[in-house]
Amino acid sequence: MRTLTEIITLAIGQSVRTAVACAGDREVLEAILSATSERLVEPILYGDEMKIRTILSELGADAESFTIVSCSSDEEACTASCRAVSEGRASILMKGFVDTKVILKAVLNEGLVEDGGLLSHVMTFEFKDRSKLLMVSDGGVVMFPGLSEKGVMIRNAKVLADSLGIIPFKVACLSAVEKVNPKLQSTLDGSALKEMSGKPGFEDIIIEGPISFDLAVSSEAAKIKGYESPVAGDADMLLVPDMEAGNILAKSMTYMAGGDSAGLVLGARVPIVLVSRADSSRVKLNSIALAVLVAKKGVILE
């Protein structure tokens, strides 16, 4: 899989029921209209009904053709959309114009995460000069992951990799250096995670760490530095040390490197479309399409 456009094409016609929390936003509804016109999803729109209807009308859509559930607050909209998922009335959850912590609180309160589970965010990027997609985790949910949390984050991302037909899944555990330094926790975690490659729970995953950013994404840099690894220059995912690093890296890729992107939260009973409120309708549409593939467990690729 090389482009996000290919993912959208694969998702066409699947019509997956999708609960959209706080849908009263122009960019969100533009994405929903695009996704609906291509039959990617069948949306249920939760939020301020008058606002939703007004925006749909401004966008030239017939509000009567959509299922709209009126909610008096963001909290109510998030709870109601999560309940639709927990009751089996939707197979994808989408964050609209609402703070991330509000919807994730509802996800937890409505029991959408199994005991012992962990939610983690994965951004997926497409670059014009790169031959395949690149994931980054986690820049939006897990603030300071320890070794065990990083292991779960890799397994969460593997669900997405499987849906995209990525085998083996190559993960680069980023740090500032490539050698283990007891004073730098990311090097200790990277080394420990590398030892988990191919073991139970990590089948078909090649983990490299610690490894610097340049070596993970540039074969030329790896060649110059004499760094040999199947992951070097060919990483499918960059596992960052903490949320701050992931957030800065992902936004740099978007605003400075011109990367097209999609964002999902994984680890819940269903994929959660979660991107920045500032992201475009295109990014939201990309994310919806990616969620469709995950919800269908990759069967569309067969």
C-alpha positions as CSV (number, residue, x, y, z in Angstrom):
1,M,0.0,0.0,0.0
2,R,1.7,3.2,-1.1
3,T,-0.9,6.0,-1.0
4,L,-3.9,7.1,1.1
5,T,-5.8,7.6,-2.2
6,E,-5.5,3.8,-2.7
7,I,-6.9,3.3,0.7
8,I,-9.9,5.5,0.0
9,T,-10.5,3.5,-3.3
10,L,-10.4,0.2,-1.4
11,A,-12.9,1.5,1.2
12,I,-15.5,2.6,-1.4
13,G,-18.8,0.8,-1.2
14,Q,-18.3,-0.7,2.3
15,S,-20.9,1.6,4.0
16,V,-19.7,0.9,7.6
17,R,-22.0,2.4,10.2
18,T,-20.1,5.2,11.9
19,A,-21.0,7.2,15.0
20,V,-19.7,10.8,14.8
21,A,-19.5,12.7,18.1
22,C,-19.9,16.4,18.0
23,A,-20.5,16.5,14.2
24,G,-21.4,20.2,14.0
25,D,-18.3,21.3,12.2
26,R,-17.8,22.2,8.5
27,E,-14.6,20.2,8.0
28,V,-16.0,17.2,9.7
29,L,-19.3,17.3,7.7
30,E,-17.4,17.9,4.4
31,A,-15.5,14.7,5.1
32,I,-18.6,12.8,6.0
33,L,-20.4,14.0,2.8
34,S,-17.4,12.8,0.7
35,A,-17.3,9.5,2.6
36,T,-21.1,9.0,2.3
37,S,-21.1,9.8,-1.4
38,E,-18.6,7.1,-2.0
39,R,-20.5,4.7,0.3
40,L,-17.5,4.4,2.7
41,V,-19.8,4.9,5.7
42,E,-23.4,5.3,6.9
43,P,-23.1,8.1,9.5
44,I,-25.0,8.7,12.6
45,L,-24.4,12.4,13.5
46,Y,-24.5,13.4,17.2
47,G,-24.4,16.9,18.5
48,D,-26.2,20.3,18.1
49,E,-28.9,19.3,15.6
50,M,-29.6,22.9,14.4
51,K,-25.9,23.5,13.8
52,I,-25.5,20.2,12.0
53,R,-28.5,20.9,9.8
54,T,-27.4,24.4,9.0
55,I,-23.9,23.3,7.9
56,L,-25.3,20.5,5.8
57,S,-27.6,22.9,4.1
58,E,-24.7,25.3,3.5
59,L,-22.8,22.4,1.9
60,G,-25.7,21.7,-0.4
61,A,-26.8,18.5,1.4
62,D,-30.2,17.3,2.4
63,A,-30.2,17.0,6.1
64,E,-33.3,14.7,6.0
65,S,-31.2,12.0,4.4
66,F,-29.0,11.7,7.5
67,T,-29.6,10.3,10.9
68,I,-29.1,13.1,13.4
69,V,-29.2,12.6,17.1
70,S,-29.7,15.9,19.0
71,C,-27.5,16.3,22.1
72,S,-27.4,19.2,24.5
73,S,-23.6,19.1,25.2
74,D,-20.3,17.7,23.9
75,E,-20.3,15.3,26.8
76,E,-23.7,14.0,25.9
77,A,-22.8,13.7,22.2
78,C,-19.7,11.7,23.1
79,T,-21.5,9.4,25.5
80,A,-24.3,8.7,23.0
81,S,-22.0,8.0,20.1
82,C,-19.9,5.6,22.3
83,R,-23.1,3.9,23.5
84,A,-24.1,3.3,19.9
85,V,-20.8,1.4,19.4
86,S,-21.1,-0.5,22.7
87,E,-24.6,-1.6,21.6
88,G,-23.5,-2.7,18.2
89,R,-25.2,0.0,16.2
90,A,-21.9,1.4,14.8
91,S,-18.6,-0.2,13.9
92,I,-16.5,3.0,13.8
93,L,-16.3,5.9,16.2
94,M,-15.3,9.4,14.9
95,K,-14.3,12.4,16.9
96,G,-15.8,15.6,15.6
97,F,-15.2,19.1,16.9
98,V,-14.5,18.2,20.5
99,D,-11.5,18.0,22.8
100,T,-9.8,14.6,22.7
101,K,-10.0,14.1,26.4
102,V,-13.8,14.4,26.4
103,I,-14.4,11.7,23.8
104,L,-11.7,9.3,25.2
105,K,-13.3,9.7,28.7
106,A,-16.6,8.5,27.1
107,V,-14.8,5.6,25.4
108,L,-13.5,4.4,28.7
109,N,-16.8,5.0,30.6
110,E,-18.8,3.1,28.0
111,G,-16.5,0.1,28.3
112,L,-15.1,0.2,24.8
113,V,-11.6,-0.8,26.1
114,E,-11.1,-4.3,27.4
115,D,-9.6,-4.7,30.9
116,G,-5.8,-4.3,30.7
117,G,-6.1,-2.7,27.3
118,L,-4.5,0.5,26.2
119,L,-5.6,3.2,23.7
120,S,-2.9,4.5,21.5
121,H,-2.8,6.9,18.6
122,V,-1.3,6.2,15.2
123,M,-0.8,8.8,12.5
124,T,-0.2,7.4,9.0
125,F,1.6,9.6,6.5
126,E,2.1,9.6,2.7
127,F,5.1,11.5,1.2
128,K,5.6,12.1,-2.5
129,D,9.2,10.9,-2.3
130,R,8.6,7.8,-0.3
131,S,7.5,4.5,-1.8
132,K,5.3,3.4,1.1
133,L,3.3,4.8,4.0
134,L,4.9,5.7,7.4
135,M,3.2,5.5,10.8
136,V,4.0,7.5,13.9
137,S,2.9,6.5,17.4
138,D,2.0,8.0,19.8
139,G,1.6,11.7,19.5
140,G,-1.9,12.1,21.0
141,V,-2.9,9.7,23.8
142,V,-0.1,8.0,25.8
143,M,1.9,10.7,27.5
144,F,4.8,8.8,29.0
145,P,4.7,5.2,27.9
146,G,6.9,2.7,29.8
147,L,8.2,-0.5,28.3
148,S,5.0,-2.5,28.7
149,E,2.9,0.3,27.2
150,K,5.2,0.6,24.2
151,G,4.8,-3.1,23.6
152,V,1.0,-2.7,23.5
153,M,1.3,0.3,21.3
154,I,3.3,-1.8,18.8
155,R,0.6,-4.6,18.9
156,N,-2.2,-2.0,18.5
157,A,-0.4,-0.6,15.4
158,K,0.0,-4.2,14.1
159,V,-3.8,-4.3,13.7
160,L,-3.5,-1.5,11.3
161,A,-0.5,-3.0,9.6
162,D,-2.4,-6.3,9.1
163,S,-5.4,-4.4,7.6
164,L,-3.0,-2.8,5.1
165,G,-1.3,-6.1,4.3
166,I,2.1,-5.0,5.7
167,I,4.1,-8.2,6.5
168,P,6.5,-8.1,8.1
169,F,5.8,-5.0,10.1
170,K,9.0,-3.0,10.6
171,V,9.1,-0.8,13.7
172,A,11.8,1.7,14.6
173,C,12.1,2.6,18.3
174,L,13.4,6.1,18.1
175,S,16.0,7.7,20.3
176,A,18.7,10.3,19.9
177,V,21.4,7.6,19.6
178,E,21.8,4.0,18.4
179,K,23.7,2.7,21.4
180,V,22.3,1.8,24.7
181,N,22.9,4.5,27.3
182,P,21.7,3.8,30.9
183,K,20.9,7.5,31.3
184,L,18.6,7.6,28.3
185,Q,15.5,5.5,28.9
186,S,14.5,5.4,25.2
187,T,17.6,3.4,24.4
188,L,16.9,0.9,27.2
189,D,13.3,0.5,26.0
190,G,14.4,0.2,22.3
191,S,16.9,-2.5,23.1
192,A,14.4,-4.5,25.2
193,L,11.7,-4.2,22.5
194,K,14.1,-5.3,19.8
195,E,14.5,-8.6,21.8
196,M,10.7,-9.1,21.5
197,S,10.8,-9.3,17.7
198,G,9.1,-12.4,16.4
199,K,8.2,-13.7,19.9
200,P,4.7,-14.6,21.0
201,G,2.6,-11.5,20.7
202,F,5.0,-9.9,18.2
203,E,4.9,-12.4,15.3
204,D,5.7,-11.0,11.9
205,I,7.1,-7.8,13.5
206,I,10.7,-6.7,13.1
207,I,11.6,-4.3,15.8
208,E,14.8,-2.2,15.7
209,G,16.0,-0.1,18.6
210,P,17.4,2.1,19.7
211,I,17.7,3.9,16.3
212,S,17.8,7.5,15.3
213,F,15.3,9.2,13.0
214,D,17.7,9.5,10.1
215,L,18.6,5.9,10.1
216,A,15.0,4.8,10.3
217,V,13.9,6.7,7.2
218,S,17.0,7.1,5.1
219,S,18.9,4.1,3.5
220,E,21.6,6.6,2.4
221,A,22.1,7.8,6.0
222,A,22.3,4.1,7.2
223,K,24.9,3.3,4.4
224,I,27.1,6.3,5.3
225,K,27.0,5.4,9.0
226,G,27.5,1.7,8.4
227,Y,24.3,0.8,10.2
228,E,22.8,-2.5,9.0
229,S,19.3,-3.5,9.8
230,P,16.2,-4.6,7.8
231,V,14.4,-1.7,9.4
232,A,17.0,1.0,8.4
233,G,15.6,3.3,5.7
234,D,12.5,1.1,5.4
235,A,10.6,1.6,8.7
236,D,6.8,1.1,8.6
237,M,6.4,2.8,11.9
238,L,8.3,5.2,14.1
239,L,7.7,4.5,17.8
240,V,8.5,7.7,19.6
241,P,9.8,8.0,23.2
242,D,6.8,10.1,24.5
243,M,3.7,12.0,23.4
244,E,5.5,15.3,23.1
245,A,8.1,13.9,20.7
246,G,5.3,12.2,18.7
247,N,3.1,15.3,18.5
248,I,6.0,17.5,17.4
249,L,7.2,15.0,14.9
250,A,3.8,14.4,13.4
251,K,3.0,18.1,13.1
252,S,6.4,18.8,11.5
253,M,5.6,16.1,8.9
254,T,2.3,17.8,8.2
255,Y,3.2,21.4,8.2
256,M,6.9,21.3,7.1
257,A,7.3,18.2,5.0
258,G,3.9,18.3,3.3
259,G,2.8,14.9,4.3
260,D,-0.8,13.8,3.6
261,S,-2.1,12.0,6.7
262,A,-4.7,10.0,8.6
263,G,-5.2,9.4,12.3
264,L,-6.7,6.6,14.3
265,V,-6.9,5.6,17.9
266,L,-6.5,1.8,18.3
267,G,-6.9,-0.5,21.2
268,A,-10.7,0.0,21.6
269,R,-13.4,-2.4,20.4
270,V,-13.6,-0.4,17.2
271,P,-11.3,2.0,15.3
272,I,-11.6,5.6,16.4
273,V,-11.1,8.3,13.9
274,L,-9.2,11.0,15.8
275,V,-7.4,13.9,14.1
276,S,-6.7,17.4,15.1
277,R,-9.6,19.9,15.0
278,A,-7.3,22.0,12.7
279,D,-6.9,19.2,10.2
280,S,-8.5,19.5,6.8
281,S,-11.6,17.5,5.5
282,R,-9.1,15.6,3.3
283,V,-7.2,14.3,6.4
284,K,-10.5,13.4,8.0
285,L,-11.6,11.5,4.9
286,N,-8.3,9.7,4.8
287,S,-8.8,8.7,8.4
288,I,-12.3,7.5,7.8
289,A,-11.1,5.3,4.9
290,L,-8.4,3.8,7.1
291,A,-10.9,3.1,9.8
292,V,-13.1,1.3,7.3
293,L,-10.2,-1.1,6.4
294,V,-9.6,-1.8,10.1
295,A,-13.3,-2.3,10.8
296,K,-13.4,-4.8,7.9
297,K,-10.2,-6.4,9.2
298,G,-8.5,-6.0,5.9
299,V,-10.9,-8.3,4.0
300,I,-11.2,-5.6,1.4
301,L,-7.7,-6.3,0.4
302,E,-8.3,-10.0,-0.4
